[in-house]
Structures are given as structure tokens and as C-alpha cells.
Amino acid sequence: MTDFRYVIRDLTTEGEQVDALVADLDDAGWDLPTPAVGWSVKHQIAHLSFIFKIAGLSAAEPQKFAELAKTSMARGFDAAVNAALDDYLGDPNEVLLSRWRAERDAGIKALAAVPADQVVPWLVNPLPPAILACAGMMELFAHGQDVADALGVRPERTDRLAYLVGFAVRVRDFGYEARGLTPPEQEFRFEIASPSGQLWTFGPEDSRQRVTGSAEDFCLLVTRRRHRDDLDVRAEGALADHWLDIAQAYRGPAGEGRAPGQFDR
């Protein structure tokens, strides 16, 4: 999951895939509503721009990131992100597109320059740059899916999903923490089928709490871009079944998620 060279390479490719969704949009396309209530395509790209901007800041200028985290993010990450959107949404669409490309490229370049065995500051705990890059993959998947849904297209999914699957397993407890629940002590077994047909496994083989399914659907679940009822993800055991209701691969409020049947399978 965390071979640094490949994470950076694949993060770059995923960013280019999202870029391709919006590269040729006209103004009406940028204004299309996405499934995230109140967010247009433009909001989604503005959000991604800010995320890559602060990721680059954490890697290249950790002291400035610490100051930003202490001031702008004192009210919480979501509040800071929403406030930052105002700095982007006033830009003409072509300017935002240029900013997104520049801040994405600069953020990835800054992460790539950090030695793999070091850590960079982040919102709660310092992280190895490879793990922060995996979090970037999660952001690209989630918000790229919102853009794709608005445009009525289905993104091509590849085994690059391995980084997001591994990251989601690593942060299994975020869904509990977001709801003030105590995470279970039991380890889960995850058996996830990759787009190429490989089986990715995590956790003890003899665990009675198991989650199985396709990688794309697992990622849609943990980013809360589809309801569990519409996904090829299954659980064995009461704890694992409950986890499917609350799974999320990001900190903070869960958001509204998606309704059952909102999208075709």
C-alpha cells in the first residue's frame, strides 16, 4: 500500500483522471449540481484545490501549515474548508482550472520530495508522506465521483484503488469516532476483489467479523458516495454489519451520504 514511488505515481494519474472530467467543460458544466447538496462541479474542484494546497504546505513549509492549522482550522476542518472555498468560487472557471492544476501539481511535488521514512504534520497526527498521499487518493476518488455523477459518466477504475482500500482499512475507526462511539476491539477481516481480479486481504483470517466485496464498491461505501444497499459489499458478523452503516475513510462529520436507490447499480 505504501511503496512511496508508486503512490506518488498513481496519485498523479488519479489527479489527471479527475482533471480530464472538467478540462473541456463550458460554464454550464461547471455550474452543474453534484449529489453533494449545495455543491456544484465548481465547488468540488475548489475543494480539491484547497486540499492539495494544504498537503503541499504541510510537506514543504510545515511551520506555515502549523500556523494555518492553529488559526484557520481552529473551528474544525470542515469549517476551514468551507471558508476556503470562497477564495476559489469567485474565480472565473478557467482561472479555477489553472489553480487546480497548479496546486495539485505543487502539492504532489512537495510530498514526493519528503523522504519516505519521515513524517509531515497533518490535522490530528503527523503522517508519513505515503499515507497522506493515500488520503489524497481518497479525496480524488470521492470528489471525482461527485463530478462524474453530475456529468453522467462512470470513471474508469483500476488497481490504483489498492491505496484507498488499504487506507480505509487503516482508518476503520473513523466512522465510530465521528459518531462518538467506542470502536470494537475485535479486528475485522477484509477480502476485497480488485478490478483486475486480484484478492486484497487484510486482518486475521479467523476473524468472525468479515467484510467482502468489490474494490470499487468498497471505495464508494467508505467515501459515502453510494448507500450500502446499492453496493456489492457484504458483512458477516454483527459488528461488521454495523460498520457498513457507518464506514467512512475521512475524519469529521459523516455528511448525509446517499439514499438507497439514488443511483443505478
N, C-alpha and C positions, 0 to 999 in steps of 0.2 A: 504493500500500500504506500510506503513512504520512501521508495527509491527517488531521491531528490531530482535527479536528472529527468526522469520520466514524468514526474509530477509536473515539473515546470513546462516540459514539452507539451503535455496533454492539457494543462491549464491554458496555455497559449492557443491550442487548437480549439478548445471549447469556447474561448472568447471570440475566436474568429467565426465560429458557427453562429453564435448569437449576433455578431456583427452582420453576418450575411442576411439575417432576418430583416434588418432595418436599413441596410445600406441604400436601398433604392426606393424607400417609402416617400410618398408625397405628404403634404401637410395633413391630409385627411387620414392617412395611415398612422401618423404619429399621434393623432388625437383619438384613435380607436380606444374604446374602453376595454380593459382586460378583466378577467374574473376576480381580481382583487378590487373590492368595492372602492370606487373613487379614484382608482389609478388607471391612467391611460398608458399606452405604449411609451409615451414620453416619460411618465413617472418611473416606469420600470428601468429604463436606460439611465435616467438620472440617478436612481438608487444604486445601480451597479457602478456607475462612475464614482460615486462617493465611496463605496465600499473599497474599490481598488485604490482610490486615492489614499484612504487612511491605512490600508495594508502597506502601501509603498512607504508611507510616512513612518509606520512602525518599524520597517526594516531599515530605511535609510537615515531617518532622523528620530531615533527613539525618544530623545528628550522632548522634542516638539510633540510627538504623539502623546507622551505622558501629560504634557500641559493641556492638550486638547481633551484627553480623557478626563482630566480633573475639572475642566470648566464646561465645555460643550456637552459632555456626556454625563455630567453630574445628575441630571434629571432622568437618566436612563438612556439606553442605546436607541430605542425606538423614537423617543422624543428628539434625540440628536439627529437621527437620520431624517425625520420629517422636517426638522428645521433646516437641515442642509439642502433639502430638495428645492427650497425657494431660490437658492443660489443658481440652480440649473434651469428651473422651469421658465424663467424669464428669457432665456436664450432662444434665438431663432433655432429651428430644428437642425439646420446644417451646422450651426456652431456647437450645439449639444453633441452631435455626431462626432465632430472633431475632438471635443473634450473627452468623450467616452473612449475614443481610440487612444488619445494621448495618455490619459490617466490609467487606462488599463495596461498599456504597454509599459509605462513607467513603474506601475505597481509590481508587475511581474518581473521586470528587470531588477528592481530593488530586492525582491525576495530571492531571486536567483543569485544575487551577489553575497547573500549571507551564508557563511559556512554551515553545512548541513547539521553539524553537531552543536550549534549554538541555538539560542532561543531569541525571540523578539517579543516585545511587550504586546499584550493584547487586552481585551476588555476586562477579563477577570484574572486570568493567569497567563504568564509568558508561555509561548508556544514555539516548538521547532518550526522553522520556515516551511517544511514539507507539510506539516499539519495545517498551518494557516493557508497554504495553497490548496489543500483538500477542502477547507472551508470555503475558499473561493470557488471551487468546483460546485459546491452545494449552492452557492448564490447564483452562479451562472445557470445551473440546471433549473432552479426554482423560478427565477425571474425570466429566464429564456422560455420556459414552458408557458408562463403567463402571456408573453408576447406571441408565441406560436398559437396559443388558443385564440387570442384576439384576431390573428391573421387567418385562422382556419387551416393551419398547416401542422404536420407532425414532424418533429425533429428526428433526424437520424440518430439512433442510439448505438453506441459501440461499447467495447470492453473498457473504455475510459471510465465507465460507470463504476469500476472497481474502487476508485478513490472515494467516491461518495458513499458507496455501500460500506466500505471499511470505516469511514469517518462516522457514519450513522451508528454503526455497532459500537464504536468507541464512545460515543456520546449518548448511549442508550438512555441514560437517566435524565436527559434534559426535559423530556415530557413530564416526568414526575415533578421535577423541581419547578417547572413553570406553573404547576397547579398546587404547589405546597404539599405534595405527597411524599412519603418516605419511599425511596426506591427499594425494591426487594433485594435481599442478599443473594438469592439464587442467580447463578449465571444462566443465560439463555444459550441455546444452540441455534445458530443461523445457518441455513442452507439455501443459497441464492444462486439461481441459474443465470449465467451471463448471456449477453446477446449472441455470442459465438458458440454457446452450448457448454461452456465450462461450468463446473460447480464450485462456487466460492463458499468456504465453510469457516465458521468462527464459533468459539465456545466449546465446552465439553461435549463429547459425543453422547454421553449417557444422561444429559440433562433432560428432565421431563418437561421443560418449557422450551418449545421449539417454534421457530418462525421459518417458513419456507415460501418460495415463490420466485417470480422472475425479477431480474435486477431492475428493469425499467419500472415495473410496478412498485417494487420496494422503494425506489427513489421517489416516485410520485407520492407514496404513503408518507415517508419521513419528511418530505417538504410540504406536506399537506396540500398538494395540488390535485388530488383525487380522494374521494371517500373510499374507505376500505371495502365497502360493498361492491365497488366497481373495479376491483383490482384482483389480480392473480397473486394474492399473498394470503397465506393461511397460518393458523396458530394451533398448536397443541398445548394444552395446559391453561389453567385459568389465568395465571399471571401473564403469559404470553398473549392470550386473547385480549386481556385488558390493555396491554401495551399497544396493540394495533389501533385502539381507540385514541390513544394519547401520544403516539410516536411523533417526535419532531427532532430534526437534526440542527436546531438553532436555539439559542438562548432567548429568553424573554417570552412575552405573551404568545400563545399559540395562534391567535387570529381565528377568524371564522371558519377557515378550511373550506371544503367544497361539499355540496349536498349530494346525497345518493342519487344516481341517475342524471346528474347535471351534464355529464359528458358520455358520449358513446364509448363502449369498451374499445 
